[in-house]
Every structure is written in C-alpha cells, then in structure tokens.
Amino acid sequence: MLLAVLYCLLWSFQISTGHFPRACASSKNLMEKECCPPWKGDGSPCGQLSGRGSCQDILLSNAPSGPQFPFTGVDDRESWPSVFYNRTCQCSGNFMGFNCGNCKFGFSGPNCTERKFLVRRNIFDFSVSEKDKFLAYLNLAKHTISPDYVIPTGTYGQMNNGSTPMFNDISIYDLFVWTHYYVSRDTLLGGSEIWRDIDFAHEAPGFLPWHRLLLLLWEQEIQKLTEDENFTIPYWDWRDAENCDICTDEYMGGHHPANPNLLSPASFFSSWQIICSRLEEYNSRQALCNGTQEGPLLRNPGNHDKARTPRLPSSADVEFCLSLTQYESGSMDKTANFSFRNTLEGFASPLTGIADASQSSMHNALHMYMNGTMSQVQGSANDPIFLLHHAFVDSIFEQWLRRHRPLQEVYPEANAPIGHNRGSYMVPFIPLYRNGDFFVSSRDLGYDYSYLQDSDPDSFQDYIKPFLQQASRIWPWLLGAAVVGAVLTAMLAGLTSLLCRHKRKQLPEEQQPLLMEKEDYHSLLYQSHL
C-alpha cells in the first residue's frame, strides 16, 4: 500500500538529469554543434545574465591514448563530445548542469552556496518504511519519462551529420541503463564490421571515476524526481557472503517458483522490462539500442560458471586490494598487474595482484554470480542490484583514496586506453566531466559511507600511521644513538668535573675564592644537570 501511495504522489514530479539534453537535439543544434540552452531562471543561455555560466568552446585534451584502439574518426565517442557539439555551457563557481541550472555535488541552495553532506547506508540498516520508500523510488523512476533528456537512436553519420535528428524518449531509470550500454558498446565500422576491444568505462583507469559519477547523477536524479533532497543510494556489503541475501521479495526480488531464471511474482521487479540487452542484434544491423523493451529481468544467482568464479569476494580479498599502492600500472588495461583498479574491477587475482583472464573476481564476480541480465556488461544496469553493488565498489575505492592519499597526478595523464586519460571527458555525459575530477575523496563531493564513518579513517592516528611505521623500522638506530649520546655526555661531565677539582688543588688556599662568581655558579649547575 505504501508503495502505491508513494507512486501516485510522486508521479507529477518529472525533472531529470542525464546526457543528451532535449533542448540540444534539434537539427539546428546538431549542425551548429552548440549545446547552450537557456536557464529558466533568467532566460539567458547558461544563465549568463545571472553569472551562472557562459557558452564557450570545448577544450579537448591532446594527450595521446594507448594502442588498444587503432582507428581514428570512426566512433562518435572519440574526443567526446566533439562529434556532436564543440560549444557547451561552462559553469562558474558552484553551478553545474547542461544550462548551469544545478549545483555542484556537495552544494545546495538557490545560489549553490550551502554545503550539503549525505551518508550512504547499508540497505540492511534501513527501516521497513525506508526500504519500501527506496523501492518505490526505483519503480517511479522506471515509469517516468525524462522531460529533459533523450537518447540517440543512430550515429551522427546516420543522422546525416545532424540534419536528420534521431532521438527517442526514455524513462529516468532507463536513461542510465542506456548510458551504461552506450559507453561500453562495440564500435560500428560499417557493413558487417565491428571492433569489440573498446570500452570507455571499463577495463581501464576510468572504471572507478566513471561509475562514481554515474551513481552521483542517478542519486541527484531521484532527489529531484521525488523532491527528497536527503535521498542516497544504499549499498550492499557482499564481503564473505555465502549467497545473495538481498535476493528476496522483501528486498530486490526472489526466485520465481516455476522458472528459476525469472523473479518472483511477489516482487514488482518481476514486471520490469529490460532494454539494450541484444548487442549482437544491434551489431548485425549496425544500429544503436533505441530503448525498445526486450523482455523480463533475468536473474539466477549462484547457478553460474563456478570454474570462472568459484566464490564471492571475501574480506581478505578486499584488504589485499586496499594494500596495493599503485592505482594503475603497465598497459593500464585488463592485463595490468599489481594495479588496484584492475584487481578491484576483477581482472587480476585478489590473492596475487596478477592479471588472470581465466578468472572473474571482485567486482566482476558479483556480475557473474547473478547469472542473468546483470552478467552482460552492456545491459547490466537493468538490474537494480547494479546500484547497490556499485555503491559498495565505490566505497572500496574511497577507502583506497583515504589510505594512500594520492595526488591528482597519480591518475594517468596519457597513454591510457581511449577515453580514460585524466583530462578526457567522460562518455556520454553532457554537461562535461573529466575522469580526473572524480579521483578525489567522496567527502569533497558531498557524501560518505556509514561504515567508513564508524571506522573514522581520517583520524589523527591514521594520519600519522605511515610516519609511525617508518619510525618503527629505524627505532633500533634511534635507541642506539640515544645510548651513545648519553654515555658521551656523562664522560664529558665527569672529565670536566675532574679538571676543575685538579685546578683548585693547585691554587694556594688564600687565593681560592670563598664565593663563586655568578657565571661560575651557573656553569657548575649546568654541568651537574648534565
């Protein structure tokens, strides 16, 4: 009943945040390659009259990419977003958004001057009403058409270089499903030719910053849709899990009694239709996913390929990942060794840090374990467990950032796979965000995780821990130096005292002073103290 009431009450609030602004989807915008919509507050492009921003040329990074993608000028996602637009809104101060109408993450208020800080919590810490509200929000987003954003259903070339726009409406939830598909889809080379070894959000340094941004935008979307400014995505702590304990009708949906690949009819996720799951069909037609419904959500947790993924990640696996000091290494792709990113993503062993193409561990293990819609990269975001899973992955990323405190320069500036350099804009987001912008603590972006707050990782003790560890390695030398110093000091004091007594014995009695001068007294006192 609560779910139905919330659904009805919230239906009227249709505000969205996404990626291809509806206001920039006309042939005029595409042919002029400009996306600078007016801000409704003053009617000027980018809110320029109110000092929120201005329409400016896009400055692209010229840092070279790695050798993994041997083509140029064949994919709309190259040098994003220059194929579609070369002028967008550049926002000032704490303003953000495709028309500078929003606030940056971590800020709120009419002028974006008020600090905002939220805490993501474990879904099992939710009360019944909080959990039901979260599920209602998901369902509302699934069935609410975005008023602000559309998805392209063809490439820029198929749109005749912008003169024939090809866009469809999309629901708020499915907007993010499509985004995850589009960023990881294969390159269409024409005819029947495709290139599979490309991904602008996986298998490379941008994996963690890109998904961090996706969750922040999705969270912001729900906050606007529901007018619930305190909404946060919950996380699922899957460390040491023996089964999918959120796969119940009370939470994210249990098994169907007659078909283990489907969800229980008691869960309203059983009525959800998925999109963007037929990659081979799109490739054969040299087409993009157009948001058409493609069938029910599939999930059969635990009945996966156990040779590839023998178990779910353990606490020890997570701790090993966190111990790796290098964010990225080598070729900076899925063959990288001793890379925190590659190990957490699941392409390297959480026991050794060595890349292993025969195994799917850590982040990848959860996707494989679900054995259904979530197990295919392009369509995985159809399953709402995706959100809870990636929130916990993001929390591990946050732990690593706090433990190692890397400088911005630690994130690769050049030679990463295409789209993954520090200065590259993330596909397919408009407004524009660089990978390096999200290689910072979540606290700088206005959020934290409840279990990280409990451990207080930024305490003074943790801050000086590296220095204490270094001191522990050299303490024998420090102790030895202190002992030698004390012995030398004692010897010097004894020698000085002996010389002074010998000198006094040589003086005639009548020449010896009855009272010492002030300077002599302090000198003797100093020696005795030594």
KATA-V256723 format. One line per field, one symbol per residue. phi: phi as a letter, one per 30 degrees, with the letter a starting at -180 (. if undefined). psi: psi as a letter, one per 40 degrees, with the letter a starting at -180 (. if undefined). burial: I if it has 16 or more other ideal C-beta (glycine too) atoms within 10 Angstrom, else O. A space follows every 50 residues. Layout:
BEGIN
phi: ???
psi: ???
burial: ???
END
This chain:
BEGIN
phi: .dddddeddceddcbbbabcdedccdddddddhbbbdddddbiceiiddc idladbddccdcddcdddcdcbicbeddhecddcbbbbdcdchcdakdbi cccdejbajdchccdbbbbdcdddcddedddddddddeddddccdddcbb cdcbdddddhhjdbebbbdaddddedddeddddcddddcjicdbbcdaad bbiaededdddddeddddddddedechcdcdbddccdcdidcaddcdbdd ccjcdddcbddcddddcdddcdccbhccddddddchbcdciddbkddcab djccddddbdaddcddddddeddddcdbahdhbdcdchcedddddjcbdd cbicdbddbbbhedddddddhaeddcedcddedddeddddddedddeded dddchddedddedbideeicdecddddcdbdcbceddccbdeddcjabce dddddhdcdddddceddddddddcdddddddddddddddddddddddddd ddddddddedcdddbddedddddddddddd
psi: dddddddddedegghihbdhhdeeeidddddefhggiihedeeihefdde fdaihiihhihehiiiedheihfeheehfhfdddiehihhiibeiiidef eiiiheiaidefehihhihhihdeeiidddddddddddddddehhhedii iheiidddeffedgigiiiiiddedddddddddeiihheibehihdghhe eifidedddddddddddddddddddefgeehihiihgeheheageegidd cehaihddheeiiheeheedeihiifegddddddefiiheeiheiihihg hefaheddgdiiiiddddddddehdhdiibefaeehifhddddddeeihe ddehhheeihabddddddddfadeehddededhedddddddddddddddd dddefiidedhhdieiiheeideihhhfhhihhidddefiiddeefiihd ddddegefiddddedddddddddedddddddddddddddddddddddddd dddddeiideehidhiidddddddddddd.
burial: OOOOOIIOOIOOOOOIIIIIIIIIIOOOIIOOIIIIIIIOOOOIIIIIOI OIIIIOOIOOIOOOIIOIIOOOOOIIIIIIIOIIIIIIIIIIOIIIIIII IIIIIIIIOOOIOOOIOIOIIIIOOOOOOOIIIIIIIIIIIIOIOIOIII IIIIIOOIIOOIOOIIIOOIIIIIIIIIIIIIIIIIIIOOOOOIOOOIII IIIIIIIIIIIIIIIIIIIIIIIIIIOOOOIIIIIIIIOOIOOIOIIOIO IIIIIIOOOOOIIOOOIIIIOIOIIIIIIOOIIOOIOIIIIOOIOIIIII IOOIOOOOIOOIIOOOIIOIIIOIOIIIIOIIIIIIIIIIIIIIIIIIII OOIOIIOOIIIIIIIIIIIIIIIIIIIIIIIIIIIIIIIIIIIIIIIIII IIOIOIOOOIIIOOOIIIIIIIIIIIIIIIIIIIIIIIIIOIOOIIIIIO IIOOOOOOOOOOOOOOOOOOOOOOOOOOOOOOOOOOOOOOOOOOOOOOOO OOOOOOOOOOOOOOOOOOOOOOOOOOOOOO
END
